[in-house]
């Protein structure tokens, strides 16, 4: 059982910000925006787009909150000052309640998009929860990201009662694996101190960015092959991504990480605009 960390006197607005921070709001909004853009690209009507966005946001909030709830003891031991639950800026009981509400909302909103579409999205959210519940400490830590990101475009397409093109889930899955590798990089030292040894930790800091680049370049290739854009666009994107990959492999300092993130952004954009 996890007890609340005494928060002291905190203004309500500060408590709200802390609760939202515990949801990993940045990544949650990024995935939600990606889902919304995919829904627009799939020509869903406004009402269906709103349902898709709401379902994905609820699911992402539940994933973020569950992550910090499950990790609060580890974060306290690591002295994580960037974790609201570990510092006491957010109440464990409040975040636990918010997480439960998000789960219920996710189920209702997902199934409102259609039974099959809803079940696909709930599988994506369950995959993300499986990461939080233990897979992140195994060599299979990449699998929940592959399932969740690969399933997201399938959910969006099915919400519009259409089958997605084959390269949407394949490209999405590769994008998810690349995102996982990059997302873990800033936390390597804290994770190592508490025994978390997923795939990126086993690769080590030296190899994470290059491996992520290979995965993300593969995602680019899949989307370009599947969508068959005009030759000029294919050439331009290919040159850009390969140039960024060279920076990943040969750059110094923070440049490899920044270049790998840039490839991920290119891939996310391609998933939306290439149809």
N, C-alpha and C positions, 0 to 999 in steps of 0.2 A: 504494500500500500504506500502511496506517495502522499506526503503531507505538503500543504502549501508552505512556501517560503515566505516568511513575514515581510510584507511589502512596505510597512510603515505608512506615512501619510503621503498619498499620491492623488493628484487631481484626477477626476473622472476622464478628462480628455487624454491624460497621459496613460491611464489604465487601458483605454480603448486602443490607443496606438500600440501599446505593449501586446495586447491580445492579438491585434492584426499582425504585428511583427512575428508573433509565435506561429502564425499560419504560413510563414515564408511567402509573404504577399507578392514579392517581385516575381518569382518563378510561377506562382499561381496565376497571376495576371498575364504573364507571358503565354502560358499554355492556353488560357481562356481566350486571349486575343487571337492566337493561332487558330483555335477552333472556330471563332467567329469569322475569320477571314476565309477559312475553308468552306464554311457554310455559305458565304457570299459567292465564292467561286463555284459552288455546287448549285447555284441558282435556287436556293431555298427561299421561301417567302418570308416576310418580316417576322411573322408570328413564330414560325418554326426556327428562325435564326435566334430569336430571343429565348426560346426554350432550350436550344442547344447550348447557348452561352451560359444560361442560368444553371443548367445541369453540370456543365464542365466546371464552372466556378465553384459550385457547391462541393463537387468531388475533390477539387484541388484544395479547397479550404480544409476539408476533412483529412486529406493526406498530410498537409503541412502541420495542422494541429496535432494529429496523432504522432507525427515524427517527434515533435518536441515533448509531448507527454511521455512517450516511451523512453526518450533519451534524457529526461530531466536529471536523474541521479548521476548519469555519466557526465552530463554537462556541468553539474555542480562539482564533481570530483576534478574535472579538467579546468575549473575556474573560468568557464566561458562567460565573459561579460557581455557578449552579444546575444545571449539567449535570455529572453524575458522571464521564462519560468525558473531558470537557474538563479537569476539575480533577485527574484521576488517582485519584479516590476509587473508581472501578470500573475493572477491567481490560478493555481492548478485546477481548482473546482470550477472556475468560470470557463477556462479553456476546455475542460472536459465536457461541460454542458454545451458549449458552442460547437464542439466537435460532433457530439451526438445529434444536435439539430442539423448540422451540415450533412451528416450521413442520411438522415431521414429525408431531407430536402433533395439530396442527390438521387435517392431511390425513386421518389415520386416524380421528379422532373425528368429523369432519364426514361422511365417507363411511359411518360406522357409523350415522348418522341416516337413511340411505337414499341411494341414488345421486343422484337428482334434487335432493333437499334438500342433500346434501353439495356437489354442484357449484354450487348457488346460493350457499352460504356461502363456498366457495372463491373464487367470483367477487367476493363482497363484500371478502374479505381481499386479493385481487389488486388491487382498486380502491384500497384503502387504501395498498398498497405502491406503486401507480403515483403516488400523491400524493407519497410520500417520494422516489421516484426522479426526480421532476422536474416533475410537473404543478403542484405548489404554486407554482412560479415563473411560471406562465402564467395567462392570463385564464380558463382552464378549471379552475382550482384547486377550484372548487365541485363539479365533476362526480364525483370519487371519493366525496365525502361523500354526494351524492345517491344514487349507486349502492349504497354500503355500507349507509346507513341505510334506504333503500327496500327493499333486498334482505333485510335482517335479519328483518322480520316474515314475509316470504315463506318464508325458510328455516325459521323456527319453525313456521309452519303446515304446510309440506310434511313436516317431521319427524313431524308427527302424522297424515300422509296425508290432509290436507284442504287445500282451496284457500283462500287468505286472502281476506277481503273487500277490495274494490277500494281502499278508503280506507286500509287498512293501509300498503301500499307507497307510495301517493301522500303520505299524511301523514308517513310516515317519511322520505321523500326531502326534503320541505320542512323537516322538523325537522333533518335532516342539514345542509342548506345553511345554515340559521340558526345551527346549532352551529358550523359552519366560520367564519362571519363573526365570531362572538363569541370563538371560541378563538384567533384570530389577533391580536385587538386588543392583548393585553398585550405581544406580541413585535414590534410594528410597527417600532420604532426599530432593534432588532437585525437584523431582516430587511432593512430598508432599507440598513443598513450593509454587508450582504453580497450585495446584488443580488437578493433574493427579491421578486418583484413579481406576486403572485397577485391574484385579483379584489378581496379586501379592501384590499390595498395601493393598488390603482388607485382605489378608492372614496375612500380617505383616512379618517382618524380621525373626522372630522366626520360622515361619512355611514354608517359601518359599522353603528352601533346602529339608526338609523332604517330602513335597508334590511333589517337582520336582523328588526326588528319587523314589517315588512310581510310578509316571508317566513313568520315564525312565526304571525302572525295568519291568514295564508292556510292554514297547516297546521291551525290551530284550526277554521277554517271547513270544511275538507275533512272532518275527523273528525266534526264536529257534523252535517254534512249526511249523511255516510255512515252514521253509527251511529243517527241519529234518536232521541236520548234524549228523556225527558219535557220538555215545553215549559219547565217551571220550571228544570230543569238547563241547558237551552240558553240561557235568558235569563241565568241567574246566571253561567255561564262566559263568555258573550259580554260582559256588563258588566265582569267582572273583567279579561278580556284587553284589551278596548278601553281600560279605565282605565289598565292598564299601558302600553299603546301610547302613550297621551297623555304619560305620564311619560318614555317613551323619546324622544319628539320634543321635548318642552318642558322636560325636567329639566336640572339642571346638575350638574357634577362627575361623580361615579361613579354617580349615580342612573339615567341612561339605560341604562348597562351592566347594573346590577342589575335593572332592570325588564325588560330584554330576556331576561336569564337566567331570570327568574321566568316569563315567557311560555313559554320553552322547557320549563321544568319542568311547567307546566300541560299543554302539548302531549304530553309524554312520559307524564304520568299519564292523559290521555285515551286515548292509544293502548292503554293497558293495561286500563282499566276500562270503556271504551265498546266494546261488542261487539254 
